[in-house]
Amino acid sequence: MALHVLQWHITHECNLRCAHCYQEDYQHRMPDQQIDEALRKYLRFLTERGLAGQINLTGGEPMAHPSFWPLARRIREEGLRLGVLTNGTLIGESEAARLRALGPVFVQVSLDGTRETHDRIRGEGAFDRAMRGIDCLKRAGVHVLVSFTAQKGNFRDFKPLSKVCRRHRVDKLWWDRVVTDDPGLYLSTGEFREICETAAKRRRRYRRLNGTSMVNCGRALQFLSTGRTCRYRCGAGGDLLIFLADGSVMPCRRLPFVIGNIADGELSEIIGNSEIMRTLANLRVPQECVRCPHSSRCRGGARCVTYAQTGKLGVKDVNCWI
């Protein structure tokens, strides 16, 4: 059974103010009645299409929502996989134990570098609080991911951050490029290639006996430095969907397209009536890429990164160096 992923921003409230955040407000919190409606509609959508489901709860900071715990419990009771995307600062021993009891696929904590860099981006003290959360999760036996958002001011922190993650027994460190309204934060192609090569070296260094590695290089174009066959393909318009705290439905949080609101009707109707969903689902390999041996899987790279910088869909990734 194919897996469909819902990234559910249950609240826009957050206890941090990150410099690169694409959130425009910090006010909306999805009310309980709408949460119930949204979950029921998502379950019907999965049943109609014969799909297995995974819900990744996020925000804002998802644990700031008063209904985070009952919603997470209900997701598991409905037989869905659960992921949590958090800044880690609200997790102590008791929260880690409660998360472990829910059996999540993962809890992902965002880190944007070592202490000085992370605190510059997210606020003083944020790094130590996030690391405390990671340590609590690991002691509780939770599978912990660290997400690193690469931008102009932090991409060279990836190597020292990987050492920190190794010391704290993080299960996986993965990374992707920033999407933001600030053009000064975008990596040049040379800088992107540099971090790709750094990450590939760290991946080899931290390879486990079973062939896996703590460092993951599975996002768009990162295979160019690992020598592996491309496995990445953008899920927008296909096996990915986004709910925002105000009920908005999007194909991807990093693409600025709202296709409707959860109150508008059933999800199949909202998707079926959306021109942008049809466009995304039918995008062809960019003309510049058709002769590339990786084109059938890569399909042009990261649509969100390229659209943010060019305003165009279906064109070659702005950072591809082939």
C-alpha positions, 0 to 999 in steps of 0.5 A: 500500500502506497504511503501518503504524507500529511504535514500538519501545521496545527498552530502558527504559534512559536516560542522562537523567532527564526531569521529564515522562517517563512511563516508570516504570522504567529497567531493562528491556532487550529481549534479543536472542532476544525482539528476533528474535521480535518482528521476525519476528512484526511482519513476519508481521503486515504480510504477513497484512494487506498493509501496508508497515511503518515501525519507529521505534526508541526507548527509553528511549534506543535507542542505549543498547541494545547491539543497536541497530545490528544491529537497525537494519540488519536492519530496513532489510534486511527492506525496512522504513522506519526512524526513530530517536527519541533524546535526541541526546546519544549521537550523534557524528560516527561515529554520525551517519555510521553512521545516514546509511548506514542511510538512515533516514526521519528521526532525531528529537531531543527538545528541550524549550526553549532551553538553560536550560529544556531542562537544567532538564527533562532535566539539566545539559549535555543541551542542548549534547550534543543540539545537538552530535548534531543538528549531526553528523547534519546534516553527515552528511546525515541528515533531522533532526526536533526534537520539542518537548513543550509543558507549563506550564513551557516552552511559551513557549520554542517561539519562541526554540527555533524560531530555534535550530532554524533556525540549525542547519538542522533539517529539521522542528520539530514539537510536541505536548502533554505526557501525564504523571501530574503535573497541574501540567504540563498546559496550560490551554486559553488556554495551548494556544491561545497556543502554537498561535498562536505556532507558526502564526506561526513556520510562516508565517515559515519557509515555504520556496519549495516551500510547506513549512515547518520548523515543523510544525503537524500534531498534534491541534487545531493546525489551529485556528490555521493555517487549514488543513484538519485532517489529524490523526487519532489512529492508536491502534487502527489504523495504530499499534502499540507494543512495550515493552522487556518485550514489552508490546504497546500501541495507543499509548505515551501511552494506559495500555493493554497489550493483551498481550505479544509472547510471547503469540502472533501479533500478529493474535491479540493485536490480535483478542482485545483489547477495547480495540483494538476500542473504539479502532477503533470510537470515534465522534465525541464528541457535543459535536463532531458539529456541528463542520465539522472533526469528520470528520477531527479526531474529537475531538482527542487521545485520549491528552491527554484520557484522561490528564486525564479518564479518559474515551475518546471525549469532546471534547479538553480543550483545544479552544476551539471 
